[in-house]
Amino acid sequence: MQRTLAAGVLRSATQCSAYNVLPCKGHTFDRHVALDLFRRQYHPTAACERGVPKKKSRKQQIITNNKRDNVLEKYGFESPPDDSLTDRYKKARIRDGPQRTVRMTFDDMKWPQDADLDEKFAAKTLKSRLGRFQMSQDVRRRCGNFGIGDGEFVEWASKFAQSVMDGNNERLVPKDLVPLLIRSRLEGLDNLILSQFFAFLERDAPHVVKDMKYLREITDLRFPHEWTLGARTMKRRIIMHVGPTNSGKTYHALERLKNCKSGVYCSPLRLLAHEVYMRMMAAGVSCGLLTGEDRRYPDYSLQDVKPVGYTSTGTPITQVTSCTIEMLPVKLFDVAVIDEIQMISDKQRGWAWTSALLSLRARELHLCGEPSAVPLVKRICEMMDEEVEVREYSRLGELEVSSRSLEGSWKNIRAGDCVVVFSRAEIYGIKNTIEKKTGMRCAVIYGSLPPESRVKQAALFNDPNSDYDVLVASDAVGMGINLSINRVVFTTLEKFDGESVRPISVSQTRQIGGRAGRFNSGVSVGTVTTMQPSDIRALQSSMGTMPPSLDAAGIKPTTSMIEMFSHQFPDVSFSQLWSMFRDIASVDDQYFMCSFDDQESVAREIEKLPLTVSERYQLIYAPVNARDPIVKQCLQTYAAAIAYKRECNIMDVVSLPLGIPTNRETIQIFEQWHRGITLYTWLSYHFPSTFTAVDESFAIKEECENTIQMGLLSLRKPNRENTGGNTDEYVKQDENKSIRKALGIY
């Protein structure tokens, strides 16, 4: 019996160690014992293993639930909100970071790597999620939005599940679900199950939902290539440049762009758009910059930069426009370049790449990205009777995957290393540790850092004459900045994805690892390794595996679709309306509807304001993170100005703290203010009569960026024992409490 229990504990410990999560204070290996006991004693599938009947009386179930809750509470977990078939929630203390709530299911505990996810796993997962579908209170609530009562749901959900298990639903076939599970995991499968349930009701029980057929018609998203006629009225030459990181694929496309009469470069990041803008201007090409927050005309004062012509009114004509992909101009071009085409399958932003591919009017269209995107792009282009020419590239520099890790020692970090961390909370702690252990200074790059600050930090790292020899970065280092990296060191191969901690994808591993040894950086051979020995085998496997082919492209509904749908439910809130549209919409298997989670969060924040549907639609796609307290405050102020038709001055909203930040919390305050300022500049282009202080917003934005950079240069680890006596600290101990409260950190 002891040997059996030990084996179970070891197996559970192995599963849980993959999530980079530490137990609560006072518990180490006992946490894994708790998980194993929970799995053995209280999970329904474990009952059969023990030979215990699943059926229990109500009294017995209450006793079992109480025991279960006691075990969870003792070891730092929250009690599950529903029975054991629903999702579990646990509170976990992430290394070197604030405490957060992490959603975790039993499926998460055994989730395989992308390359190992097969039809058998998909079949097992489908069966599990169908069972959860029938018992989920959230699903019943979402069905209740369309007038489906509990009794009707129980009856028809059971029939639907049986129909799926009998193989009568062509969209819910285990073999075809593998790419879906790789792309969007359980969220995508759950949404597909609900959508197919409504399709089942439309066919077999139209009486259950009033006007079901009509609702399905106005939410029909199966043919996005028919939404616009511009690109379909012309014959485009489509060329795909595919290859690994550092293969020169984008370089060749940009060389073609330099020699055209009129062209556009579509970037995934503002940073990249700005980089191409500067590169074109340096090459004597008249180039404009167009992003959500910034618009610049060519600088004709520079030598060799001349317009390609003039309009009838004497306005200079720009040769090339460098833009973020969401800001793609609606006009005819000779040559267009879409970078990082594999992001067409991105869960949040994929719709922008799909829209550009379907509607961009260019005689010659160049697509740059990974080989995994080729089959999907070809299928989409075939729908429009277009052919795709594929040009493959090989890596220009040699890349070596090390057979040894750094053995967990920070002393093994050397100059030219990029240490990759998947938690912003860990970045500063690791930076301090490396500086203390090695004496080398570290630059930092992460997603929430303003793009301008990232460029400055990258310049410090790239400059051989600076004191910054090491780069500590998040996955934001995967694209957007040219870096002279000798070696990439992964601290872990797992990442928190908003719901749970999961292994990073093969594509992401290869893209980040490929940044080592960039061509023309002075490094002959790039190296990739891990900090911990336990990760080295997984790294070797991922770097040696080609990413799976993309299965579908992201789309989003148009404003007119949302407005038409809103007329059917005039008393429903906009955030709920958005969710209802997603639930009932029909999508072809070549496409998927992008995640609405962020949009729903924004919609809830502005729900009570008297805004039109069109205004709400624009606001929910603004560059805003509603989880940031300061950004949320700015959003509500800006939205109120739009709703009540009054001017909004940036100086009345933004109030930057005085002084230079010298710790992570105060830098985070400036980062949030920067996002609030950026939101103002974005809105000034969409609501120019409301947001008129554009020059002031650019001035205070630059001031905020400079302050953040000065803070990063002077950053030091606070001496917690002597904070009271350190008079040059940016904030005192009592002020730190209010800052933490403002940021939601306790």
Secondary structure, 3 states (H helix, E strand, C coil): CHHHHHHHHHHHHHHHHCCCEECCCCCCCHHHHHHHHHHHHHCHHHHHHHCCCCCCCHHHHHHHHHHHHHHHHHCCECCCCCCCCCCEEEEEEECCCCEEEEEECHHHHCCCCHHHCCHHHHHHHHHHHHHHHHHCHHHHHHHHCCCCCHHHHHHHHHHHHHHHHCCCCCCCCHHHHHHHHHHHHHHHHHHHHHHHHHHHHHHHCCCCCCCHHHHHHHCECCCHHHCCCCHHHCCCEEEEEECCCCCCHHHHHHHHHHCCCCEEEEECCHHHHHHHHHHHHHCCCCEEEECCCCEECCCCCCCCCCCCEECCCCCEECCEEEEEHHHCCCCCEEEEEECCHHHHHCCCCHHHHHHHHHHCCEEEEEEEECHHHHHHHHHHHHHCCCCEEEEECCCCCEEEECCCCCCCCHHHCCCCEEEECCCHHHHHHHHHHHHHHHCCEEEEECCCCCHHHHHHHHHHHHCCCCCEEEEEECHHHHCCCCCCECEEEECCCEEECCCCEEECCHHHHHHHHCCECCCCCCCCEEEEEECCHHHHHHHHHHHCCCCCCCCCEEECCCHHHHHHHHHHCCCCCHHHHHHHHHHHCECCCCEEECCCHHHHHHHHHCCCCCCCHHHHHHHHCCCCCCCCHHHHHHHHHHHHHHHCCCCCCHHHCCCCCCCCCCCHHHHHHHHHHHHHHHHHHHHHHHCCCCCCCHHHHHHHHHHHHHHHHHHHHCCCCCCCCCHHHCCCCCCCHHHHHHHHHHHCCC
